[in-house]
Amino acid sequence: MCCTDVENNKFNKTDNTIGIDLGIKEFAIFNTGEKIDNPKYYKKYEQKLKKQQRKLSSRQKGSRNRNKQRIKIAKLHEKIHNTRLDFLHKLSTRLVKNNDIICIEDLKVSKMLHDKKNKKLHKSISDASFYEFKRQLQYKTLWNDKILSIVDQYFPSSKLCSDCGFKYNDLTLDIREWQCKNCGSIHDRDINAATNILNEGLRLLAN
């Protein structure tokens, strides 16, 4: 039996930190101001899937043509799954490679999917695969001696002014930019949230 040593090529330390706000329109917004578009792979192929499923229902049960159609649909589902995973792996690897500390919100995806208020967003939430993204960040930071700091889902990241800490209690979902009534700072809602998530994540690590 031949034994060989396999080198674990870990990412170098960078001294960089990043805060991430996850969303539906944009998949991720960073405190740096960068926004990552949500590719919405299921939505992209949804009409094609429906067309193929209609063809399946018209095929005679037990026939070769019905079986061929089932295989075609399975391959399309596999394509959606693989393209989504590829996107998540590339993004999570980039984040872990370029940052030593990553701070994100602890989104309870299963709870979001059972929340009647989010009923219209259920498909979009499932399509985004936030749970898988978090899972990838968890094991990749662990492998590379980096840190993932997870902020409580009830932390009011969107409502706090990241400059002075003032809380805008009346902030509604339709307001995408707002001015702090205390210090006058003007905020992009999502970038401000990502900055607050970073600050809270670092605070949790320091305690």
GUNU-573179 format. One record per residue (C-alpha): residue in three letters; x negated, y negated, z. Coordinates in steps of 0.05 Angstrom, whole numbers, plus 32768, in hexadecimal, padded with zeros to 4 digits. Layout:
REM residues N
+-----+------+------+------+
!   r !    x !    y !    z !
+-----+------+------+------+
! ALA !    X !    Y !    Z !
...
+-----+------+------+------+
//
This chain:
REM residues 207
+-----+------+------+------+
!   r !    x !    y !    z !
+-----+------+------+------+
! MET ! 8000 ! 8000 ! 8000 !
! CYS ! 7FE5 ! 7FBC ! 7FED !
! CYS ! 7FF1 ! 7F80 ! 8019 !
! THR ! 7FE8 ! 7F39 ! 8002 !
! ASP ! 7FEF ! 7EF6 ! 8025 !
! VAL ! 8024 ! 7EC8 ! 8007 !
! GLU ! 8015 ! 7E7F ! 8012 !
! ASN ! 804F ! 7E56 ! 802A !
! ASN ! 8049 ! 7E15 ! 8003 !
! LYS ! 806B ! 7DE4 ! 8031 !
! PHE ! 807A ! 7D9D ! 801D !
! ASN ! 804A ! 7D68 ! 8037 !
! LYS ! 805E ! 7D37 ! 806D !
! THR ! 8075 ! 7CF4 ! 8052 !
! ASP ! 8088 ! 7CCA ! 808F !
! ASN ! 80C9 ! 7CBA ! 806A !
! THR ! 810F ! 7CBD ! 8088 !
! ILE ! 8152 ! 7CBB ! 8065 !
! GLY ! 819C ! 7CB4 ! 8077 !
! ILE ! 81D0 ! 7CD5 ! 804B !
! ASP ! 821B ! 7CC5 ! 8046 !
! LEU ! 8240 ! 7CFC ! 8020 !
! GLY ! 827D ! 7CEB ! 7FF6 !
! ILE ! 82AC ! 7CFF ! 7FBE !
! LYS ! 82A1 ! 7CCB ! 7F88 !
! GLU ! 8256 ! 7CCB ! 7F94 !
! PHE ! 823C ! 7D0C ! 7FB1 !
! ALA ! 8208 ! 7CEA ! 7FDC !
! ILE ! 81F6 ! 7CA3 ! 7FED !
! PHE ! 81B3 ! 7C94 ! 800D !
! ASN ! 81A0 ! 7C5B ! 803B !
! THR ! 816E ! 7C46 ! 8006 !
! GLY ! 81A9 ! 7C32 ! 7FD9 !
! GLU ! 81A3 ! 7C6D ! 7FA9 !
! LYS ! 81E4 ! 7C90 ! 7F98 !
! ILE ! 81E8 ! 7CD7 ! 7F7C !
! ASP ! 8223 ! 7CE3 ! 7F4E !
! ASN ! 8251 ! 7D1D ! 7F5F !
! PRO ! 824D ! 7D4D ! 7F23 !
! LYS ! 8291 ! 7D6D ! 7F34 !
! TYR ! 8282 ! 7DAD ! 7F10 !
! TYR ! 82C5 ! 7DCE ! 7F1D !
! LYS ! 82EB ! 7D92 ! 7F05 !
! LYS ! 82BF ! 7D91 ! 7EC6 !
! TYR ! 82D4 ! 7DD8 ! 7EB4 !
! GLU ! 831A ! 7DD8 ! 7ED3 !
! GLN ! 8341 ! 7DD0 ! 7E92 !
! LYS ! 8317 ! 7E05 ! 7E70 !
! LEU ! 8324 ! 7E34 ! 7EAA !
! LYS ! 836F ! 7E28 ! 7EA6 !
! LYS ! 836E ! 7E36 ! 7E5C !
! GLN ! 8349 ! 7E77 ! 7E66 !
! GLN ! 8377 ! 7E8C ! 7E9F !
! ARG ! 83B4 ! 7E7F ! 7E72 !
! LYS ! 8395 ! 7EAD ! 7E3F !
! LEU ! 838B ! 7EE2 ! 7E75 !
! SER ! 83D3 ! 7EE0 ! 7E8A !
! SER ! 83E9 ! 7EEC ! 7E42 !
! ARG ! 83BE ! 7F2A ! 7E3B !
! GLN ! 83DE ! 7F6E ! 7E47 !
! LYS ! 83CC ! 7F8C ! 7E8A !
! GLY ! 8399 ! 7FC4 ! 7E84 !
! SER ! 8385 ! 7FB0 ! 7E3E !
! ARG ! 833D ! 7FA7 ! 7E26 !
! ASN ! 834D ! 7F5F ! 7E12 !
! ARG ! 8365 ! 7F4F ! 7E58 !
! ASN ! 8326 ! 7F6C ! 7E76 !
! LYS ! 82FB ! 7F43 ! 7E45 !
! GLN ! 8321 ! 7F05 ! 7E59 !
! ARG ! 8316 ! 7F13 ! 7EA3 !
! ILE ! 82CB ! 7F19 ! 7E97 !
! LYS ! 82CC ! 7ED7 ! 7E70 !
! ILE ! 82ED ! 7EB3 ! 7EAB !
! ALA ! 82BD ! 7ED3 ! 7EDD !
! LYS ! 8282 ! 7EBA ! 7EB4 !
! LEU ! 829F ! 7E73 ! 7EB3 !
! HIS ! 82A7 ! 7E75 ! 7EFF !
! GLU ! 825F ! 7E8D ! 7F04 !
! LYS ! 8247 ! 7E54 ! 7ED8 !
! ILE ! 826A ! 7E21 ! 7F05 !
! HIS ! 824C ! 7E41 ! 7F43 !
! ASN ! 8205 ! 7E44 ! 7F26 !
! THR ! 8205 ! 7DFC ! 7F0B !
! ARG ! 821F ! 7DE2 ! 7F4E !
! LEU ! 81E9 ! 7E0A ! 7F74 !
! ASP ! 81B3 ! 7DF0 ! 7F45 !
! PHE ! 81C9 ! 7DA8 ! 7F53 !
! LEU ! 81C9 ! 7DB3 ! 7F9E !
! HIS ! 8186 ! 7DD6 ! 7F9F !
! LYS ! 8164 ! 7DA0 ! 7F76 !
! LEU ! 8180 ! 7D68 ! 7FA1 !
! SER ! 8172 ! 7D8A ! 7FE4 !
! THR ! 812B ! 7D9D ! 7FCF !
! ARG ! 811D ! 7D55 ! 7FB9 !
! LEU ! 8136 ! 7D3A ! 7FFB !
! VAL ! 810D ! 7D6A ! 8026 !
! LYS ! 80CF ! 7D5F ! 7FFB !
! ASN ! 80D3 ! 7D13 ! 8000 !
! ASN ! 80E9 ! 7D0B ! 8049 !
! ASP ! 80D4 ! 7D24 ! 808D !
! ILE ! 8116 ! 7D13 ! 80AF !
! ILE ! 815A ! 7D19 ! 808D !
! CYS ! 8198 ! 7D00 ! 80B0 !
! ILE ! 81DE ! 7D15 ! 809A !
! GLU ! 8225 ! 7D16 ! 80B5 !
! ASP ! 8241 ! 7D57 ! 80D1 !
! LEU ! 827B ! 7D60 ! 80A1 !
! LYS ! 82AA ! 7D97 ! 80B8 !
! VAL ! 82BD ! 7DAF ! 8072 !
! SER ! 82EE ! 7DE6 ! 8089 !
! LYS ! 8313 ! 7DB3 ! 80B3 !
! MET ! 8315 ! 7D81 ! 8079 !
! LEU ! 8333 ! 7DB7 ! 804C !
! HIS ! 836B ! 7DC5 ! 807F !
! ASP ! 8379 ! 7D7B ! 808B !
! LYS ! 83BB ! 7D69 ! 8069 !
! LYS ! 83A3 ! 7D21 ! 8061 !
! ASN ! 836B ! 7D3B ! 8033 !
! LYS ! 839A ! 7D67 ! 800A !
! LYS ! 838E ! 7D40 ! 7FCA !
! LEU ! 8343 ! 7D45 ! 7FD5 !
! HIS ! 833F ! 7D90 ! 7FE4 !
! LYS ! 8326 ! 7DA3 ! 7F9F !
! SER ! 82F2 ! 7D6C ! 7F9F !
! ILE ! 82DA ! 7D7E ! 7FE5 !
! SER ! 82D3 ! 7DC8 ! 7FD1 !
! ASP ! 82B1 ! 7DB5 ! 7F90 !
! ALA ! 827E ! 7D8A ! 7FB4 !
! SER ! 8265 ! 7DC4 ! 7FDF !
! PHE ! 8250 ! 7D99 ! 801A !
! TYR ! 8248 ! 7DD6 ! 8046 !
! GLU ! 8217 ! 7DF6 ! 8015 !
! PHE ! 81F0 ! 7DB5 ! 800F !
! LYS ! 81E9 ! 7DB1 ! 805B !
! ARG ! 81D5 ! 7DFA ! 805E !
! GLN ! 819E ! 7DEF ! 802B !
! LEU ! 8184 ! 7DB2 ! 8050 !
! GLN ! 8183 ! 7DDA ! 8091 !
! TYR ! 8157 ! 7E13 ! 8079 !
! LYS ! 812B ! 7DE8 ! 804B !
! THR ! 811A ! 7DB7 ! 8083 !
! LEU ! 810C ! 7DF2 ! 80B1 !
! TRP ! 80DE ! 7E14 ! 807E !
! ASN ! 80B7 ! 7DD4 ! 8073 !
! ASP ! 80B1 ! 7DBB ! 80BB !
! LYS ! 80DF ! 7D81 ! 80AB !
! ILE ! 811B ! 7D6A ! 80D5 !
! LEU ! 8165 ! 7D68 ! 80C6 !
! SER ! 818B ! 7D3C ! 80F7 !
! ILE ! 81D6 ! 7D46 ! 80F6 !
! VAL ! 8203 ! 7D0D ! 810C !
! ASP ! 8248 ! 7D1C ! 812B !
! GLN ! 8281 ! 7D18 ! 80F9 !
! TYR ! 82A6 ! 7CE6 ! 8125 !
! PHE ! 826D ! 7CB4 ! 8126 !
! PRO ! 828A ! 7C75 ! 8105 !
! SER ! 8253 ! 7C6E ! 80D1 !
! SER ! 827E ! 7C46 ! 809F !
! LYS ! 829A ! 7C15 ! 80D2 !
! LEU ! 825A ! 7BFF ! 80F5 !
! CYS ! 8230 ! 7BC5 ! 80DC !
! SER ! 81EB ! 7BE3 ! 80D2 !
! ASP ! 81CB ! 7BA0 ! 80E2 !
! CYS ! 81EC ! 7B8C ! 8123 !
! GLY ! 8218 ! 7BC7 ! 8138 !
! PHE ! 825B ! 7BA2 ! 8133 !
! LYS ! 8295 ! 7BD3 ! 8129 !
! TYR ! 82C8 ! 7BC3 ! 80F3 !
! ASN ! 8303 ! 7BE9 ! 810D !
! ASP ! 8333 ! 7BD4 ! 80D6 !
! LEU ! 8307 ! 7BEE ! 809D !
! THR ! 8333 ! 7C17 ! 806D !
! LEU ! 831D ! 7C48 ! 8038 !
! ASP ! 832C ! 7C18 ! 7FFF !
! ILE ! 82FA ! 7BE5 ! 8018 !
! ARG ! 82B8 ! 7BF5 ! 7FF6 !
! GLU ! 8292 ! 7BB6 ! 800A !
! TRP ! 829A ! 7B8D ! 8049 !
! GLN ! 827C ! 7B53 ! 806F !
! CYS ! 826B ! 7B59 ! 80B9 !
! LYS ! 8295 ! 7B29 ! 80E2 !
! ASN ! 825D ! 7B24 ! 8116 !
! CYS ! 821C ! 7B1A ! 80EF !
! GLY ! 8236 ! 7B0C ! 80A8 !
! SER ! 8211 ! 7B46 ! 8087 !
! ILE ! 8231 ! 7B60 ! 8047 !
! HIS ! 8234 ! 7BAC ! 8042 !
! ASP ! 8240 ! 7BE0 ! 800D !
! ARG ! 826C ! 7C0F ! 8034 !
! ASP ! 8246 ! 7C4F ! 8022 !
! ILE ! 81FF ! 7C35 ! 8026 !
! ASN ! 8210 ! 7C16 ! 806A !
! ALA ! 822B ! 7C59 ! 8081 !
! ALA ! 81EC ! 7C7D ! 806A !
! THR ! 81C1 ! 7C49 ! 8090 !
! ASN ! 81EB ! 7C54 ! 80CF !
! ILE ! 81E4 ! 7CA0 ! 80C8 !
! LEU ! 8199 ! 7C98 ! 80C2 !
! ASN ! 8196 ! 7C6C ! 8100 !
! GLU ! 81C3 ! 7C9A ! 8129 !
! GLY ! 819D ! 7CD8 ! 8112 !
! LEU ! 815B ! 7CB9 ! 8128 !
! ARG ! 817A ! 7CA4 ! 816A !
! LEU ! 8191 ! 7CEB ! 8178 !
! LEU ! 814B ! 7D05 ! 816B !
! ALA ! 812C ! 7CD2 ! 819A !
! ASN ! 815A ! 7CE6 ! 81D4 !
+-----+------+------+------+
//
